[in-house]
Amino acid sequence: MATYTPNFPGSNSIVEESWLEGRAKGKAEDILRILEVRGVEVPDAVRERVSGCTDLDMLGTWLDRSLSATHAEDLFGEE
């Protein structure tokens, strides 16, 4: 997996931190929306775990899994 290398003004600052938090929040919202549209019930515990995650790589994995998961817990695989 590619490593994120900052290359814009504000790197390693509150600006970058806010930007990364925004990306994580957006991915979490996408995951939950995909599950909702697909008719997969999302328990509160799963919703909280997804919404609270800030690891972009993990969120990317969960996003991929959300496309075929039959249960919300399937996002987490064998972690």
C-alpha positions as CSV (number, residue, x, y, z in Angstrom):
1,M,0.0,0.0,0.0
2,A,1.3,3.5,-0.8
3,T,2.5,5.7,2.0
4,Y,1.0,9.1,2.3
5,T,3.7,11.8,1.8
6,P,2.6,15.3,2.5
7,N,3.7,17.8,-0.1
8,F,1.6,20.9,0.3
9,P,2.0,24.0,2.4
10,G,0.9,23.3,6.0
11,S,2.4,19.8,6.1
12,N,2.8,18.5,9.6
13,S,0.5,21.2,10.9
14,I,-3.0,21.7,12.2
15,V,-4.0,22.3,8.6
16,E,-2.8,18.8,7.5
17,E,-4.3,17.2,10.6
18,S,-7.7,18.8,9.8
19,W,-7.5,17.8,6.2
20,L,-6.7,14.1,7.2
21,E,-9.6,14.1,9.7
22,G,-11.9,15.4,7.0
23,R,-10.8,12.6,4.6
24,A,-11.4,10.0,7.3
25,K,-14.8,11.3,8.2
26,G,-15.8,11.3,4.5
27,K,-14.7,7.7,4.0
28,A,-16.5,6.6,7.1
29,E,-19.7,8.3,5.9
30,D,-19.3,6.7,2.5
31,I,-19.0,3.2,4.1
32,L,-22.1,3.7,6.2
33,R,-24.0,5.1,3.2
34,I,-23.1,2.1,1.0
35,L,-24.3,-0.3,3.6
36,E,-27.5,1.7,4.0
37,V,-28.2,1.8,0.3
38,R,-27.5,-1.9,0.0
39,G,-30.0,-2.6,2.8
40,V,-27.4,-3.9,5.3
41,E,-28.4,-3.2,8.9
42,V,-25.7,-1.3,10.8
43,P,-25.7,-1.8,14.6
44,D,-24.7,1.2,16.7
45,A,-21.4,-0.6,17.7
46,V,-20.4,-0.9,14.1
47,R,-21.5,2.7,13.3
48,E,-19.4,4.0,16.2
49,R,-16.3,2.0,15.2
50,V,-16.4,3.1,11.6
51,S,-17.2,6.7,12.5
52,G,-14.4,6.8,15.1
53,C,-11.7,5.4,12.9
54,T,-9.0,7.8,11.6
55,D,-6.8,5.2,9.9
56,L,-7.2,5.9,6.1
57,D,-5.8,2.6,5.1
58,M,-8.2,0.7,7.3
59,L,-11.1,2.8,6.2
60,G,-10.1,2.0,2.6
61,T,-10.2,-1.7,3.4
62,W,-13.6,-1.3,5.0
63,L,-14.9,0.7,2.1
64,D,-13.9,-2.1,-0.3
65,R,-15.6,-4.7,2.0
66,S,-18.8,-2.6,2.2
67,L,-19.5,-3.3,-1.4
68,S,-20.1,-7.0,-0.8
69,A,-20.7,-7.4,2.9
70,T,-23.9,-9.2,3.8
71,H,-23.6,-8.1,7.5
72,A,-22.1,-4.9,8.8
73,E,-19.7,-6.9,11.0
74,D,-18.2,-8.4,7.8
75,L,-16.3,-5.1,7.3
76,F,-13.9,-6.1,10.1
77,G,-13.0,-9.4,8.6
78,E,-10.6,-11.4,10.8
79,E,-8.9,-8.4,12.4
